[in-house]
């Protein structure tokens, strides 16, 4: 791992959270509002599917497009469980806000994962 101490620390956090998710464990981030590399988006419980998309395809597309790392966690400030929290990580604040805008578009149905983000080539000439 290369970079400044702060960059390596962020990378270590991201990898740890990713591996926990891959194992099926719940991921909790202590005080995300205190991190300078995190933007939070609170969404209604039922909107998580629109943000993630089929098999996570929408969320992964947004990550690739904005070069961010994003995932959903339970909102600890919502004891009723009516909301979830999307955490958007990245060193560049502009990219995090772009990801936030795209997620809001996805919730309203205005964003679709880009062609090619599904792993295969899509030829529009086929009929």
C-alpha positions in Angstrom: 0.0 0.0 0.0 1.4 3.4 -1.0 0.5 7.0 -0.2 0.6 9.3 2.7 -0.1 8.1 6.2 -3.7 9.5 6.0 -4.3 7.8 2.6 -3.0 4.5 3.8 -5.2 4.7 6.9 -8.3 5.4 4.7 -7.4 2.5 2.4 -7.1 0.2 5.4 -10.5 1.3 6.7 -12.1 0.8 3.2 -10.6 -2.7 2.8 -11.7 -3.7 6.3 -15.3 -2.6 5.7 -15.3 -4.2 2.2 -14.1 -7.6 3.6 -16.7 -7.5 6.4 -19.4 -6.9 3.9 -18.2 -9.8 1.7 -18.4 -12.1 4.7 -22.0 -11.0 5.3 -21.2 -9.1 8.5 -22.9 -5.8 9.4 -20.6 -2.9 9.0 -20.7 0.0 11.5 -18.6 3.2 11.0 -17.9 5.1 14.2 -18.8 8.8 13.9 -18.8 9.1 10.1 -19.7 12.8 10.4 -16.3 13.4 12.0 -14.4 12.0 9.0 -13.2 14.4 6.3 -13.5 11.7 3.6 -17.2 10.9 4.2 -20.6 12.3 3.0 -23.8 10.9 4.4 -27.1 10.5 2.7 -30.2 9.5 4.7 -32.7 7.6 2.7 -36.1 6.1 3.5 -36.0 2.3 4.3 -37.8 1.4 1.1 -35.5 3.4 -1.2 -32.4 1.3 -0.5 -33.3 -1.1 -3.4 -33.3 1.8 -5.9 -30.0 3.1 -4.7 -28.4 -0.4 -4.9 -30.1 -1.6 -8.1 -30.2 -5.2 -9.2 -27.4 -7.1 -7.6 -25.8 -3.8 -6.5 -25.3 -2.8 -10.1 -26.5 0.8 -9.7 -24.4 1.5 -6.6 -21.3 -0.1 -8.3 -21.9 2.0 -11.4 -22.1 5.2 -9.3 -18.8 4.2 -7.5 -17.0 3.7 -10.8 -18.3 6.9 -12.3 -17.4 9.0 -9.3 -14.4 7.1 -8.0 -15.9 6.7 -4.6 -16.6 3.8 -2.2 -20.2 3.6 -1.0 -22.3 1.4 1.2 -25.4 1.3 3.3 -25.5 1.0 7.1 -28.3 1.2 9.6 -28.9 4.7 10.8 -28.0 4.7 14.5 -29.8 8.1 14.9 -33.1 6.6 13.8 -34.3 4.3 16.6 -37.6 3.6 14.6 -35.6 2.1 11.7 -37.4 4.2 9.1 -34.2 5.4 7.5 -31.0 3.9 6.3 -27.7 5.7 5.9 -25.6 5.7 2.7 -22.0 6.5 3.4 -20.0 7.9 0.5 -16.2 7.8 0.9 -13.5 9.4 -1.1 -10.8 12.0 -0.7 -12.4 14.4 -3.3 -15.4 16.2 -1.9 -16.7 17.1 -5.4 -16.8 13.4 -6.4 -18.6 12.5 -3.2 -21.3 15.2 -3.9 -21.5 13.9 -7.5 -22.2 10.4 -6.1 -24.8 11.9 -3.8 -26.6 13.6 -6.7 -26.5 10.4 -8.7 -28.0 8.4 -5.8 -30.8 10.9 -5.5 -31.4 10.5 -9.2 -31.5 6.7 -8.8 -34.1 7.0 -6.0 -36.3 9.0 -8.3 -35.8 6.7 -11.3 -33.7 9.2 -13.3 -30.4 7.2 -13.1 -29.6 3.9 -14.8 -26.3 2.0 -14.6 -24.2 2.8 -17.6 -24.0 0.2 -20.4 -20.8 -1.9 -20.0 -21.0 -1.7 -16.2 -22.6 -5.2 -16.2 -19.4 -6.9 -17.3 -20.3 -7.6 -20.9 -20.4 -5.6 -24.1 -23.7 -4.4 -25.3 -24.1 -3.9 -29.0 -27.0 -1.6 -29.8 -27.0 -2.7 -33.4 -28.4 -6.2 -32.6 -32.1 -6.6 -33.0 
